Each structure stands twice: as structure tokens, then as C-alpha cells.
């Protein structure tokens, strides 16, 4: 029985490794630095907090 044998060229191996490294770098950046400080459309008199596994909660600050 003959098995199908993959024969990769050097450029295919390097291209695959480059793609894997690029995906890993993007994943690390997204995990370590999430976009938490996004604009919410509210003014400075609102206090918004991010809640894990839910949507942000915004509460209007008391005027003093």
C-alpha cells in the first residue's frame, strides 16, 4: 500500500511558518491589549465600566 507523501518546497515551509507566527503575534496582541477604552458616544459626565461576559454599564455622574 502506498501512502500519499507530502513534499513541501522550502518556500512553502517558510510561508507556512510565517503565517503561523503572524497569527500568534496578532492573537497575543489582542489578548494582552484589548480595546477596552473605546469611545461609547457619551460625554465626560458619564462613567462606563466594562463587565466580563456582558455589555458595558454606563452611569451618569452626579453634578456637583
Beta strands, then each sheet from edge to edge (+ up, - down):
strand 1: 46-49
strand 2: 57-60
sheet 1: 1+ 2-
end
